[in-house]
Amino acid sequence: QVQLVESGGGLVQPGGSLRLSCAASGIIFSRYAVGWYRRAPGKQRELVATLTSAGITNYADSVKGRFTISRDDAKNTVYLQMNSLKPEDTAVYYCNSRRRIGDDYWGQGTQVTVSL
């Protein structure tokens, strides 16, 4: 059974930092592209960042220069370092592992709230 479990969310003040983690089990993690997505209240889920098994990254324009995605295949874990957080970064953040259509998994989400 494949599981992705996110952690690291919470409440942070504007300008602060958080690091999200997502631990995977049940898959050969190194073969999968990984990504972080988010859904803000009243909005559709959007891409935040992705990282292929070859190390190629892609970021949403809104987070470029502030967020960094990384992976540790030995630990089956993907990270999202979030710096200079803004209130508009408030959302539920989801991790994803994808190899091909139908071989695509999601975590349960972790809440990030940026507020005074």
Legacy VTK file of the C-alpha trace (Angstrom):
# vtk DataFile Version 3.0
C-alpha trace
ASCII
DATASET POLYDATA
POINTS 116 float
0.000 0.000 0.000
1.359 3.375 -1.027
1.347 6.155 1.554
2.524 9.748 1.469
2.536 11.503 4.833
3.137 15.249 5.076
4.352 17.071 8.159
5.741 20.444 9.143
2.764 22.699 8.594
1.606 25.247 11.129
1.085 28.897 11.935
3.848 31.353 11.059
4.098 35.124 10.907
4.623 36.929 7.601
8.280 36.838 6.647
8.831 33.603 8.520
9.891 30.164 7.340
8.611 26.618 7.440
9.895 23.344 6.087
7.391 20.754 4.941
8.310 17.087 4.705
6.588 14.243 2.905
7.597 10.664 3.643
6.670 8.011 1.100
6.287 4.272 1.526
5.208 1.450 -0.752
6.926 2.764 -3.895
10.453 2.869 -5.314
10.613 6.547 -4.527
13.672 7.374 -6.616
11.801 6.463 -9.811
9.095 9.058 -9.224
8.801 12.738 -9.892
7.669 14.551 -6.759
5.797 17.753 -6.219
4.033 20.080 -3.844
0.617 21.556 -4.571
-1.637 23.762 -2.508
-5.285 24.687 -2.188
-6.219 27.997 -0.640
-9.737 28.587 0.733
-12.186 29.072 -2.121
-9.575 28.357 -4.790
-8.557 25.442 -6.961
-5.506 23.348 -6.198
-2.386 24.791 -7.813
1.136 23.641 -8.477
3.802 24.979 -6.129
6.918 23.091 -7.163
7.972 19.856 -8.829
11.209 17.884 -8.952
11.858 15.064 -11.376
13.860 11.936 -10.630
16.603 13.516 -12.768
16.717 16.599 -10.564
14.873 19.077 -12.771
12.818 21.599 -10.817
9.846 23.739 -11.715
8.269 26.440 -9.560
5.149 28.527 -9.678
6.020 32.162 -10.403
4.486 33.182 -7.085
7.036 31.187 -5.068
10.195 31.488 -7.172
13.114 32.698 -5.091
11.286 31.959 -1.823
10.558 28.215 -1.892
12.931 25.318 -2.556
11.947 21.737 -3.285
14.406 18.943 -2.570
14.408 15.201 -2.112
16.335 12.568 -0.192
15.783 9.284 -1.987
17.608 7.367 0.742
14.907 8.530 3.159
12.039 8.385 0.638
11.290 11.971 1.541
10.585 15.196 -0.322
10.915 18.608 1.313
9.626 22.089 0.680
11.602 24.876 2.301
9.430 27.974 2.439
11.019 31.318 3.254
9.690 34.876 3.281
6.180 33.565 3.734
3.247 35.781 2.835
-0.396 35.671 3.941
-1.306 34.577 0.406
0.736 31.414 0.940
-1.918 30.251 3.400
-3.294 26.954 2.111
-3.402 23.227 2.581
-0.232 21.832 1.048
-0.230 18.412 -0.600
2.678 16.304 -1.760
2.495 14.162 -4.870
4.550 11.353 -6.359
4.015 10.596 -10.032
5.575 8.211 -12.490
2.922 7.912 -15.178
-0.831 8.195 -15.604
-2.407 5.853 -13.096
0.758 5.635 -11.017
0.150 8.841 -9.116
-0.193 9.303 -5.358
-1.195 12.098 -2.978
-0.719 12.827 0.680
-3.502 13.909 2.992
-2.343 17.527 3.199
-0.887 19.790 5.854
-2.204 23.232 6.777
0.051 26.255 6.460
-1.276 29.515 7.870
0.641 32.775 7.498
-0.776 35.413 9.801
0.115 37.869 12.531
LINES 1 117
116 0 1 2 3 4 5 6 7 8 9 10 11 12 13 14 15 16 17 18 19 20 21 22 23 24 25 26 27 28 29 30 31 32 33 34 35 36 37 38 39 40 41 42 43 44 45 46 47 48 49 50 51 52 53 54 55 56 57 58 59 60 61 62 63 64 65 66 67 68 69 70 71 72 73 74 75 76 77 78 79 80 81 82 83 84 85 86 87 88 89 90 91 92 93 94 95 96 97 98 99 100 101 102 103 104 105 106 107 108 109 110 111 112 113 114 115
